[in-house]
Amino acid sequence: MNRTLINKASDILYIVILLFVIMLGFYLRIKLFLLNPGLHHDEANLALNMMEHSYFDLFGPLDRNQVCPPFFLIFSKFIYNLVKFNYCAGFSDMLLKILPLISGLAVLPLFTLFLDSIFHNKSLNILGTVFLALNKYAVYYSCVFKQYSTEMLVAVVLMLIIYKMAIEKQYSKTNTISFFLIGFAPLFSISSYFILAGIVFYLAYLYLKTREKFYVEYILLVSLPALMLALLIYYPSYLSSHTAMYNYWAEELGLNFTQFIGAFFYKVFHKFKLNFLFLSVTAVVSIGIMLRNNLKLFFISVFPFILTYFFCKMSLYPAENRLILFIFPSLIIILLYLFSLIKFLKNDFINLIIYLFISTYLVLFINKSPTPDSFILKPDMAREVWEYFSAAYDNSTPVIFAGSKNSQNYYNKFFAVNKSGYVFSDGINWSELYDTIPHGTYYIVSDLSKSYNLLLKKKLLADTKIIEYKFFISPWIKSKNKYGWYMKFTK
């Protein structure tokens, strides 16, 4: 009787806690989406590409050193044009973030389903979902006009489909269609090439093991569309942006495995630090055991993870947190796999104890009331500056853009001004540029306080007559070094 009660209590608590974790993940993402922080430099770059190019042009190389899956931009452009409310900057920003938000929400229940398919362990299902639901990068990039949230969703969908697929001869007709469609995944996700490589290697292993020719057919169905897209879309884009991005890509040369693991967990939980060396050792041991026990899972989740690390190590792919976000679900699976082999963790009484610890952490997390500034990783005040400035603009005084030229150009579409043609931004000697400005009255609009903007401001305060000056600090950004400002002055 007591055992029956424990089993029922365990089942009920599992459902309650799991749903709560998923809803908490939804809440964090939707809350940040509704706060709708302004677009930062990279988002503005991508938005300008989407606005200025036709649907067909989005398949080609993009401007401003941007590389993005064409279907991400095409779907975003379709949503944007369907509503056609782009005269309002705030609503425009929100429209652009709809697809990332949908991706960020959808990945949570799908990842839980994937975990259950692998482990059949309630505690590990909850724990893995907690890691994904509360990860700062996963939350933030669900509310940013960039493709990283969608790429993570594509990775989970691909892994889930292949893991649950019966890759046998009697299902060849259905599998033929599935593998052909999977080959076009790079239209939605550039990083899907890492997952596709794992799928191809797994099919190659099955062929070498059985010598069944239909496995070769599957390999071709996956590989040919993916290679065609690489040659027609991504290689030209790579050539157009490689020179400008070389230094950025080369920064991660020499990245060790522990640093790579740590890149996924930067400030993951509130005041909760992880030992990255311990996680690295756990990952290596887990990978070794999975290679022996579950080759299918190894090839579709661990192999892409190892391949991603290798590319980052060789500076062929940047080890930037946003660019490796797609492989974060694989890391969770790797870390949990070792613990899935511990038999007593499947005991309902032990599960109840684990639920208690997880619930305690969730209570502490909520009690600290995680604020939006905890999740806004790249604050930018361009929209706030422009909204205030445009209301008082006289439509004649020249305006100088300081800070991110592309953020300024993006918001200038909604608040048209008489741009002077002078732009203070990276790589420009602001002092020399300032000296070239003829005498007269100007506005300077700055989206974000940076070192060169501060130097410019000091020179303006020393050498000019200040008519009006105002700076802006967002209520959800605590750092006083992150603010926008504008100034009206006479030289």
C-alpha positions as CSV (number, residue, x, y, z in Angstrom):
1,M,0.0,0.0,0.0
2,N,2.8,2.4,1.0
3,R,4.6,1.5,-2.2
4,T,1.5,2.2,-4.3
5,L,1.1,5.6,-2.6
6,I,4.7,6.5,-3.3
7,N,4.3,5.5,-6.9
8,K,1.2,7.7,-7.3
9,A,2.8,10.6,-5.5
10,S,5.9,10.3,-7.7
11,D,3.8,10.3,-10.9
12,I,1.7,13.3,-9.8
13,L,4.7,15.3,-8.6
14,Y,6.6,14.5,-11.8
15,I,3.8,15.9,-14.0
16,V,3.3,19.0,-11.7
17,I,7.0,19.9,-11.5
18,L,7.7,19.2,-15.2
19,L,4.8,21.4,-16.3
20,F,5.8,24.1,-13.8
21,V,9.4,24.1,-15.2
22,I,8.1,24.4,-18.8
23,M,5.7,27.1,-17.8
24,L,8.5,28.9,-16.0
25,G,10.6,28.8,-19.1
26,F,7.6,30.1,-21.1
27,Y,7.1,32.9,-18.6
28,L,10.7,34.1,-18.7
29,R,10.7,34.1,-22.5
30,I,7.3,35.8,-22.9
31,K,8.1,38.3,-20.3
32,L,11.3,39.4,-22.0
33,F,9.5,39.4,-25.4
34,L,6.8,41.8,-24.0
35,L,9.5,44.0,-22.5
36,N,10.7,44.3,-26.1
37,P,14.2,45.8,-25.6
38,G,15.4,47.7,-28.6
39,L,17.5,46.1,-31.3
40,H,21.2,45.9,-30.8
41,H,23.9,46.3,-33.5
42,D,23.7,42.7,-34.9
43,E,19.9,42.6,-34.8
44,A,19.8,45.9,-36.7
45,N,22.2,44.5,-39.3
46,L,20.0,41.5,-39.9
47,A,16.8,43.6,-39.9
48,L,18.2,45.9,-42.5
49,N,19.0,43.0,-44.7
50,M,15.5,41.6,-44.4
51,M,13.9,45.0,-45.2
52,E,16.2,45.9,-48.1
53,H,16.3,42.6,-49.9
54,S,13.6,40.8,-51.9
55,Y,12.6,37.3,-50.9
56,F,14.8,35.9,-53.7
57,D,17.8,38.0,-52.7
58,L,17.7,36.5,-49.2
59,F,19.1,33.3,-50.7
60,G,22.3,35.2,-51.7
61,P,25.1,36.8,-49.7
62,L,23.9,39.4,-47.2
63,D,25.2,42.9,-46.5
64,R,27.1,44.0,-43.4
65,N,28.9,40.7,-42.9
66,Q,25.7,38.9,-42.0
67,V,25.1,35.1,-42.6
68,C,21.7,33.8,-41.9
69,P,19.6,30.8,-43.0
70,P,17.4,32.1,-45.8
71,F,14.1,30.6,-44.5
72,F,14.6,32.3,-41.2
73,L,14.6,35.7,-43.0
74,I,11.9,34.7,-45.5
75,F,9.5,33.6,-42.7
76,S,10.4,36.8,-40.7
77,K,9.8,39.0,-43.8
78,F,6.5,37.2,-44.5
79,I,5.3,37.9,-40.9
80,Y,6.5,41.4,-41.1
81,N,4.9,42.2,-44.4
82,L,1.7,40.4,-43.4
83,V,1.1,42.7,-40.4
84,K,2.6,45.8,-42.1
85,F,2.8,47.9,-39.0
86,N,6.4,49.0,-39.5
87,Y,5.8,52.7,-39.0
88,C,6.0,52.1,-35.2
89,A,9.5,51.2,-34.1
90,G,8.5,49.3,-30.9
91,F,5.9,47.1,-32.7
92,S,8.3,46.6,-35.6
93,D,10.9,45.3,-33.1
94,M,8.4,42.9,-31.6
95,L,7.3,41.6,-35.0
96,L,10.8,40.7,-35.8
97,K,11.1,38.6,-32.7
98,I,8.0,36.4,-33.2
99,L,9.8,33.5,-35.0
100,P,12.7,33.4,-32.4
101,L,10.0,33.4,-29.6
102,I,8.0,30.6,-31.2
103,S,11.2,28.6,-31.5
104,G,12.3,29.2,-27.9
105,L,8.9,28.1,-26.6
106,A,8.5,25.1,-28.8
107,V,11.9,23.6,-28.0
108,L,11.1,23.1,-24.3
109,P,8.3,20.5,-24.6
110,L,10.1,18.8,-27.6
111,F,13.3,18.5,-25.7
112,T,11.4,17.0,-22.7
113,L,9.9,14.5,-25.1
114,F,13.4,13.7,-26.5
115,L,14.8,13.2,-22.9
116,D,11.9,10.8,-22.1
117,S,12.6,8.8,-25.3
118,I,16.2,8.4,-24.2
119,F,16.2,8.0,-20.5
120,H,12.7,7.0,-19.4
121,N,13.7,8.6,-16.1
122,K,11.5,11.2,-14.5
123,S,14.2,13.0,-12.5
124,L,16.5,13.3,-15.4
125,N,13.7,14.5,-17.6
126,I,13.0,17.3,-15.2
127,L,16.6,18.1,-14.6
128,G,17.4,18.4,-18.3
129,T,14.4,20.6,-18.9
130,V,15.4,22.9,-16.0
131,F,18.9,23.3,-17.6
132,L,17.4,24.4,-20.9
133,A,14.4,26.4,-19.5
134,L,16.6,28.6,-17.3
135,N,19.7,28.9,-19.4
136,K,20.3,32.6,-19.9
137,Y,21.4,32.3,-23.5
138,A,18.4,30.1,-24.4
139,V,16.1,32.7,-22.8
140,Y,17.7,35.7,-24.3
141,Y,18.0,34.5,-27.9
142,S,14.4,33.5,-27.8
143,C,13.6,37.2,-27.7
144,V,16.3,38.5,-30.1
145,F,16.0,39.0,-33.9
146,K,18.7,36.4,-34.6
147,Q,18.5,32.8,-35.8
148,Y,20.1,31.0,-32.8
149,S,16.8,30.0,-31.1
150,T,15.5,28.6,-34.3
151,E,18.7,26.7,-34.9
152,M,18.5,25.0,-31.5
153,L,14.9,24.0,-32.3
154,V,16.0,22.5,-35.6
155,A,18.8,20.6,-33.8
156,V,16.3,19.1,-31.3
157,V,13.7,18.2,-34.0
158,L,16.4,16.5,-36.1
159,M,17.7,14.5,-33.2
160,L,14.2,13.5,-32.0
161,I,13.1,12.4,-35.5
162,I,16.2,10.2,-36.1
163,Y,16.2,8.8,-32.7
164,K,12.6,7.7,-32.9
165,M,12.8,6.6,-36.5
166,A,12.9,2.9,-37.3
167,I,15.6,2.9,-40.0
168,E,14.8,-0.5,-41.4
169,K,14.0,-1.8,-44.9
170,Q,10.2,-2.3,-44.4
171,Y,9.9,1.5,-43.7
172,S,12.0,2.5,-46.7
173,K,9.2,4.5,-48.5
174,T,8.4,6.6,-45.5
175,N,12.1,7.0,-44.6
176,T,13.0,8.0,-48.1
177,I,10.7,11.1,-47.9
178,S,11.9,11.9,-44.4
179,F,15.6,11.8,-45.2
180,F,15.1,13.8,-48.4
181,L,13.3,16.6,-46.4
182,I,16.0,16.4,-43.6
183,G,18.6,17.2,-46.3
184,F,17.0,20.7,-46.7
185,A,17.4,21.5,-43.0
186,P,20.2,24.0,-43.7
187,L,17.5,26.3,-45.2
188,F,16.4,26.8,-41.6
189,S,19.7,26.3,-39.7
190,I,23.3,26.6,-40.8
191,S,24.4,24.7,-37.7
192,S,22.2,21.7,-38.8
193,Y,25.3,20.6,-40.9
194,F,26.8,19.4,-37.7
195,I,23.7,17.3,-36.9
196,L,23.5,16.1,-40.6
197,A,27.1,14.9,-40.4
198,G,26.2,12.8,-37.4
199,I,23.2,11.3,-39.3
200,V,25.3,10.5,-42.3
201,F,28.0,8.8,-40.3
202,Y,25.4,6.7,-38.5
203,L,23.9,5.6,-41.8
204,A,27.4,4.8,-43.1
205,Y,28.0,2.7,-40.0
206,L,24.7,0.8,-40.6
207,Y,25.7,0.2,-44.2
208,L,29.2,-1.1,-43.3
209,K,27.5,-3.4,-40.7
210,T,24.7,-4.8,-42.9
211,R,25.8,-4.0,-46.5
212,E,22.2,-3.0,-47.2
213,K,22.1,-0.7,-50.2
214,F,19.1,1.3,-49.0
215,Y,21.4,2.9,-46.4
216,V,23.5,4.4,-49.3
217,E,20.3,5.8,-50.8
218,Y,19.5,7.4,-47.4
219,I,23.0,8.9,-47.3
220,L,22.6,10.4,-50.7
221,L,19.1,11.8,-49.9
222,V,20.5,13.6,-46.9
223,S,23.9,14.7,-48.4
224,L,23.0,15.9,-51.9
225,P,20.5,18.6,-50.9
226,A,22.7,19.7,-48.0
227,L,25.8,19.9,-50.2
228,M,23.8,21.7,-52.9
229,L,22.7,24.4,-50.4
230,A,26.2,24.7,-49.1
231,L,27.6,25.4,-52.6
232,L,24.8,27.7,-53.8
233,I,24.0,29.7,-50.6
234,Y,26.6,29.3,-47.9
235,Y,29.9,29.1,-49.7
236,P,29.3,32.4,-51.6
237,S,28.2,34.0,-48.2
238,Y,31.4,32.6,-46.6
239,L,33.6,34.1,-49.3
240,S,31.9,37.5,-49.0
241,S,32.3,37.8,-45.2
242,H,35.4,35.6,-44.5
243,T,38.0,38.4,-44.7
244,A,36.0,40.8,-42.5
245,M,35.3,38.0,-39.9
246,Y,38.7,36.3,-39.9
247,N,40.0,38.0,-36.7
248,Y,36.7,37.3,-34.9
249,W,36.8,33.7,-35.8
250,A,40.5,33.3,-35.0
251,E,40.1,34.6,-31.4
252,E,39.1,31.2,-30.1
253,L,42.2,29.4,-31.4
254,G,43.5,27.1,-28.6
255,L,40.2,26.7,-26.8
256,N,40.4,23.7,-24.5
257,F,37.6,21.4,-23.7
258,T,36.9,22.8,-20.2
259,Q,36.6,26.3,-21.6
260,F,34.2,24.9,-24.3
261,I,32.0,23.3,-21.7
262,G,32.1,26.5,-19.6
263,A,30.9,28.6,-22.6
264,F,27.5,27.0,-22.3
265,F,27.0,27.7,-18.7
266,Y,28.0,31.3,-18.2
267,K,25.8,32.6,-15.4
268,V,23.3,29.9,-16.0
269,F,21.5,30.0,-12.7
270,H,21.1,32.7,-10.0
271,K,24.2,32.6,-7.7
272,F,24.8,28.9,-8.6
273,K,28.3,28.1,-9.9
274,L,29.2,24.9,-11.7
275,N,32.6,23.2,-11.7
276,F,33.5,23.1,-15.3
277,L,36.4,20.6,-14.8
278,F,34.0,18.2,-13.1
279,L,31.5,18.6,-15.9
280,S,34.2,18.0,-18.5
281,V,35.3,14.8,-16.9
282,T,31.7,13.7,-16.6
283,A,31.1,14.5,-20.3
284,V,34.2,12.5,-21.4
285,V,33.3,9.4,-19.3
286,S,29.7,9.6,-20.5
287,I,30.7,9.9,-24.1
288,G,32.9,6.8,-23.8
289,I,30.1,4.7,-22.2
290,M,27.5,5.9,-24.8
291,L,29.9,5.0,-27.6
292,R,29.7,1.4,-26.3
293,N,26.1,1.2,-25.3
294,N,24.0,3.4,-27.6
295,L,25.6,4.2,-31.0
296,K,22.5,5.7,-32.4
297,L,22.4,8.4,-29.7
298,F,26.1,8.8,-29.9
299,F,26.0,9.6,-33.7
300,I,23.1,12.0,-33.6
301,S,24.0,13.9,-30.4
302,V,27.6,13.3,-29.3
303,F,29.2,13.2,-32.7
304,P,27.8,16.7,-33.7
305,F,29.0,18.0,-30.3
306,I,32.5,16.7,-30.8
307,L,32.5,17.9,-34.3
308,T,31.5,21.4,-33.2
309,Y,34.3,21.4,-30.6
310,F,36.8,20.3,-33.2
311,F,35.7,23.1,-35.6
312,C,35.9,25.7,-32.8
313,K,39.3,24.4,-31.7
314,M,40.6,24.8,-35.3
315,S,39.0,28.2,-35.6
316,L,36.8,27.0,-38.4
317,Y,33.7,27.9,-36.3
318,P,33.5,30.6,-33.6
319,A,33.0,29.3,-30.0
320,E,30.7,32.1,-29.3
321,N,27.9,31.2,-26.9
322,R,25.2,32.2,-29.3
323,L,26.7,30.3,-32.2
324,I,27.1,27.1,-30.2
325,L,23.7,27.4,-28.5
326,F,22.2,24.8,-31.0
327,I,24.4,22.1,-29.4
328,F,23.5,22.8,-25.8
329,P,20.7,20.2,-25.7
330,S,23.4,17.6,-26.8
331,L,25.6,18.6,-23.9
332,I,22.7,18.2,-21.5
333,I,22.1,14.7,-22.8
334,I,25.8,13.8,-22.5
335,L,26.0,15.0,-18.9
336,L,22.7,13.2,-17.9
337,Y,23.5,9.9,-19.7
338,L,26.1,8.8,-17.1
339,F,23.5,9.3,-14.3
340,S,20.9,7.4,-16.3
341,L,22.9,4.2,-15.8
342,I,22.6,4.5,-12.0
343,K,19.7,2.1,-11.3
344,F,18.6,3.4,-7.9
345,L,17.8,6.8,-9.6
346,K,14.8,5.1,-11.2
347,N,13.3,4.3,-7.7
348,D,10.2,6.3,-7.0
349,F,11.2,7.1,-3.5
350,I,14.6,8.4,-4.7
351,N,12.7,10.4,-7.3
352,L,10.6,12.0,-4.6
353,I,13.8,13.1,-2.8
354,I,15.2,14.5,-6.1
355,Y,12.0,16.3,-6.7
356,L,12.3,17.9,-3.3
357,F,15.8,19.3,-4.2
358,I,14.6,20.5,-7.6
359,S,11.5,22.1,-6.1
360,T,13.7,23.8,-3.4
361,Y,15.9,25.3,-6.1
362,L,12.9,26.5,-8.1
363,V,11.5,28.2,-5.0
364,L,14.8,29.9,-4.4
365,F,15.0,31.0,-8.0
366,I,11.5,32.4,-8.0
367,N,12.0,34.0,-4.6
368,K,14.9,36.0,-6.1
369,S,12.4,37.3,-8.7
370,P,14.7,37.0,-11.8
371,T,14.6,40.4,-13.4
372,P,14.8,41.2,-17.1
373,D,18.3,42.7,-16.7
374,S,19.4,39.2,-15.8
375,F,18.6,38.0,-19.3
376,I,19.4,41.1,-21.5
377,L,22.9,40.2,-22.5
378,K,23.4,43.0,-25.2
379,P,21.6,46.2,-24.1
380,D,21.2,48.9,-26.7
381,M,19.4,52.2,-26.2
382,A,19.0,53.4,-29.8
383,R,15.2,53.1,-29.9
384,E,14.7,55.0,-26.6
385,V,17.0,57.8,-27.8
386,W,15.3,58.1,-31.1
387,E,11.8,58.1,-29.7
388,Y,12.5,61.0,-27.4
389,F,14.7,62.9,-29.9
390,S,12.3,62.6,-32.8
391,A,9.5,64.2,-30.8
392,A,11.4,67.4,-30.5
393,Y,13.3,67.3,-33.8
394,D,13.0,70.5,-35.9
395,N,13.4,68.5,-39.2
396,S,16.2,70.7,-40.4
397,T,19.2,70.5,-38.0
398,P,21.8,68.0,-39.3
399,V,22.2,64.9,-37.2
400,I,25.4,63.0,-36.6
401,F,25.2,59.3,-35.7
402,A,27.5,58.0,-33.0
403,G,27.9,54.4,-31.9
404,S,26.4,51.6,-34.1
405,K,25.8,53.0,-37.6
406,N,23.5,50.2,-38.4
407,S,21.3,50.5,-35.3
408,Q,21.1,54.2,-36.2
409,N,20.2,53.5,-39.8
410,Y,17.5,51.0,-38.7
411,Y,15.8,53.4,-36.4
412,N,16.2,56.3,-38.8
413,K,13.7,54.4,-41.0
414,F,11.0,55.1,-38.4
415,F,12.2,58.6,-37.3
416,A,13.4,60.2,-40.4
417,V,15.9,63.0,-39.9
418,N,18.3,65.1,-41.9
419,K,21.4,63.0,-41.5
420,S,24.6,65.1,-41.9
421,G,26.6,62.2,-43.4
422,Y,29.1,62.2,-40.6
423,V,29.2,59.0,-38.6
424,F,31.2,58.2,-35.5
425,S,31.7,54.5,-35.2
426,D,34.3,51.8,-34.8
427,G,37.4,52.2,-36.9
428,I,36.9,56.0,-37.4
429,N,39.1,58.6,-35.8
430,W,36.4,60.6,-34.0
431,S,38.8,63.5,-33.3
432,E,39.7,64.0,-37.0
433,L,36.2,63.5,-38.1
434,Y,34.9,66.1,-35.6
435,D,37.5,68.6,-37.0
436,T,36.0,68.2,-40.5
437,I,32.5,69.3,-39.4
438,P,31.8,72.8,-40.6
439,H,30.7,75.4,-38.0
440,G,27.0,75.3,-37.2
441,T,24.4,73.6,-35.1
442,Y,24.1,69.8,-34.9
443,Y,22.5,66.9,-33.1
444,I,24.6,63.9,-32.1
445,V,22.6,60.7,-31.4
446,S,24.3,57.8,-29.7
447,D,22.8,54.4,-29.1
448,L,25.3,53.0,-26.6
449,S,28.0,54.5,-24.4
450,K,31.4,53.2,-25.5
451,S,34.9,54.5,-25.1
452,Y,35.0,56.4,-28.3
453,N,31.6,58.0,-27.6
454,L,32.8,59.1,-24.1
455,L,35.9,60.7,-25.7
456,L,33.7,62.4,-28.2
457,K,31.4,63.6,-25.4
458,K,34.3,65.1,-23.5
459,K,35.5,67.0,-26.5
460,L,32.1,68.3,-27.2
461,L,31.7,69.5,-23.6
462,A,35.1,71.3,-23.8
463,D,34.9,72.8,-27.3
464,T,31.3,73.5,-28.1
465,K,28.2,75.4,-26.8
466,I,25.8,72.8,-25.5
467,I,22.2,73.7,-26.3
468,E,20.5,70.5,-25.1
469,Y,21.8,67.2,-23.6
470,K,20.1,64.1,-22.4
471,F,21.1,60.5,-21.6
472,F,18.9,57.4,-21.2
473,I,19.2,54.5,-18.9
474,S,16.9,51.6,-19.3
475,P,15.0,50.6,-16.1
476,W,16.0,47.0,-16.6
477,I,19.7,47.7,-17.1
478,K,21.6,48.2,-13.9
479,S,25.0,49.1,-15.3
480,K,25.5,52.8,-15.5
481,N,28.0,52.3,-18.3
482,K,25.2,51.2,-20.6
483,Y,23.2,54.1,-21.7
484,G,22.2,56.1,-24.8
485,W,22.4,59.9,-25.2
486,Y,21.9,62.7,-27.6
487,M,23.1,66.3,-27.6
488,K,22.3,69.5,-29.5
489,F,25.4,71.7,-29.8
490,T,26.8,74.6,-31.8
491,K,30.4,74.4,-33.0
